[in-house]
Amino acid sequence: MEEFGRIDILLANHGIVDFSTVEETTDEAWTTIVDTNLTGVFKAIRAVLPHMRQARYGRIVATSSMGARNTSPNLAHYIAAKWGVIGLVKSCALEVRDFGITVNAIAPGAVNTDLFFNQPTYNIFCPDIENPTVEDFERRMRDTGKGLNGRAYLEPEHVSRAVMYLVTDDDGVITGQVMEIGLGGPALGIG
């Protein structure tokens, strides 16, 4: 606000993940995942709304997940938080619809970032391999047959293009929506 005098766009892209069954999820793990993935998004949106309402313009895009559209085992806390992002976006979109503000969510599948490409993920997808490598993991993803056009996961630019589409909606006619970026099918176990 100090530098530009207004806030036009908020990209609420919070995300951490941890693998555990519901039975094995500790209170601390639950709180950490939900606080980061849902409460963090809520606080960011709440912080910009007064400025956008005053300007009678704003574009808000929050990151959910294809996991929230399809679900997956061992991720109940992550999935619950990302489902919550969708509910938050849809409610908020109705609250600000007469102020030139749009509020949408993107739901990417697995993206080539550190959130997805890490040793705990390799271990989950390759439990039969001791100390699986990124090569083992990529081979396992290809072997699932999931994906689109030879891709088993997204690159960050695939997600960025969807965000750009939503924030350049000059007439503000797209709001309360979830844009799935899921390679045409269910999540690969995380997204």
C-alpha positions in Angstrom: 0.0 0.0 0.0 2.8 2.4 0.9 4.7 1.8 -2.4 1.8 1.5 -4.9 -1.2 3.0 -3.1 -3.4 -0.1 -3.8 -3.6 -3.8 -3.9 -5.0 -5.3 -7.1 -4.1 -8.9 -6.9 -3.6 -11.5 -4.1 -2.2 -14.9 -4.9 -2.6 -16.9 -1.7 -0.3 -19.8 -2.5 0.3 -21.5 0.8 1.2 -25.2 1.0 2.9 -27.7 3.1 2.3 -31.4 3.2 2.9 -34.3 5.5 2.0 -38.0 5.0 0.2 -39.9 7.7 -3.0 -41.9 8.2 -5.8 -40.3 10.2 -5.0 -42.6 13.1 -1.3 -41.7 13.1 -1.8 -37.9 12.6 -0.8 -36.0 15.7 -2.6 -33.0 16.9 0.5 -31.0 16.2 0.7 -32.2 12.6 -3.0 -31.5 12.0 -2.7 -28.0 13.4 0.5 -27.2 11.4 -1.0 -28.4 8.1 -4.4 -26.7 8.6 -2.9 -23.5 10.0 -0.6 -23.1 7.0 -2.8 -24.4 4.2 -6.2 -22.9 5.2 -5.8 -20.4 8.0 -2.8 -18.7 6.2 -5.0 -18.3 3.1 -7.9 -16.9 5.2 -5.6 -14.3 6.9 -4.1 -13.2 3.6 -7.6 -12.7 2.1 -8.9 -11.0 5.1 -6.0 -8.5 5.1 -6.5 -7.4 1.5 -10.3 -7.2 1.4 -10.7 -3.7 3.0 -8.2 -2.2 0.5 -9.9 -3.9 -2.5 -13.3 -3.0 -1.3 -12.3 0.6 -1.0 -10.8 0.5 -4.5 -13.9 -1.4 -5.8 -11.5 -3.8 -7.6 -9.5 -6.9 -6.8 -8.5 -10.3 -8.0 -7.9 -13.0 -5.4 -6.7 -16.5 -6.4 -6.1 -19.1 -3.7 -4.3 -22.4 -4.2 -6.3 -25.5 -3.4 -5.4 -28.9 -4.8 -6.6 -31.6 -7.1 -6.4 -33.7 -3.9 -9.4 -31.6 -2.7 -11.3 -32.6 -5.8 -10.5 -36.3 -5.7 -8.8 -37.1 -2.3 -6.1 -39.5 -1.4 -5.1 -41.7 1.5 -2.4 -40.6 4.0 -3.2 -36.9 3.5 -6.5 -36.3 5.4 -5.1 -33.1 7.1 -3.8 -31.7 3.8 -7.0 -32.7 1.9 -9.3 -31.2 4.6 -7.4 -27.9 4.5 -7.4 -27.7 0.7 -11.2 -28.5 0.7 -11.5 -25.7 3.2 -9.8 -23.3 0.8 -12.5 -24.1 -1.8 -15.3 -23.3 0.7 -13.6 -20.1 1.8 -13.2 -18.9 -1.8 -16.8 -19.7 -2.6 -18.2 -17.9 0.5 -15.9 -14.9 0.1 -16.8 -14.5 -3.6 -20.5 -14.1 -2.6 -19.6 -11.6 0.1 -17.7 -9.3 -2.2 -19.5 -9.8 -5.5 -20.8 -6.2 -5.6 -17.4 -4.6 -5.0 -15.6 -5.5 -8.2 -13.6 -8.2 -6.4 -13.3 -11.7 -7.8 -12.3 -14.7 -5.6 -11.3 -18.0 -7.2 -9.3 -21.1 -6.5 -6.9 -23.1 -8.6 -6.6 -26.8 -8.0 -3.3 -28.1 -9.4 -2.3 -31.7 -9.5 1.3 -32.6 -8.7 3.7 -29.8 -9.7 7.4 -30.0 -10.1 8.3 -28.1 -7.0 9.9 -29.1 -3.6 6.4 -29.7 -2.2 6.1 -32.8 -4.4 9.7 -33.7 -5.3 11.2 -34.7 -2.0 12.3 -37.8 -0.2 9.1 -38.4 1.9 7.1 -38.4 -1.3 9.5 -40.8 -3.0 9.2 -43.1 0.0 5.4 -43.0 -0.1 5.2 -43.8 -3.9 8.0 -46.4 -3.8 7.6 -48.3 -0.5 9.1 -51.4 -2.1 12.4 -49.6 -2.9 14.9 -48.8 -0.2 16.0 -45.2 -0.4 14.2 -44.4 -3.7 15.6 -41.7 -5.9 13.9 -39.1 -8.0 14.5 -41.4 -11.0 12.6 -44.3 -9.2 9.8 -41.9 -8.3 9.5 -40.6 -11.9 9.5 -44.1 -13.3 6.8 -45.1 -10.8 4.7 -42.1 -11.8 5.0 -43.0 -15.5 4.1 -46.6 -14.7 0.7 -45.6 -13.1 -0.5 -44.6 -16.5 -2.0 -41.4 -15.1 -1.3 -38.0 -16.7 -1.8 -36.4 -20.1 0.3 -36.0 -23.2 3.1 -38.0 -21.7 3.2 -35.8 -18.5 2.8 -37.4 -15.1 3.1 -34.0 -13.3 2.8 -30.3 -14.0 5.5 -27.7 -14.4 5.1 -24.4 -12.5 4.3 -22.5 -15.7 1.2 -24.6 -16.3 -0.2 -23.3 -13.0 1.0 -19.7 -13.7 -1.0 -19.6 -16.9 -4.2 -20.5 -15.1 -3.5 -17.8 -12.5 -2.9 -15.2 -15.2 -6.2 -16.1 -16.8 -8.1 -15.5 -13.6 -6.3 -12.2 -12.6 -6.8 -10.7 -16.1 -10.6 -11.1 -16.0 -11.1 -7.4 -16.7 -14.9 -7.6 -16.5 -14.9 -9.6 -13.2 -17.3 -12.3 -14.4 -15.4 -15.3 -13.2 -15.8 -15.6 -9.4 -16.4 -18.3 -6.9 -14.9 -20.9 -9.2 -12.3 -23.7 -9.0 -10.0 -24.1 -11.9 -8.7 -27.6 -12.0 -5.3 -28.1 -13.5 -5.1 -31.8 -13.2 -3.8 -33.3 -16.4 -7.3 -34.5 -17.2 -7.8 -36.8 -14.3 -7.6 -37.6 -10.6 -4.6 -36.5 -8.6 -1.6 -38.7 -8.5 -1.9 -39.1 -4.8 -1.0 -35.5 -4.0 -1.6 -32.3 -5.7 
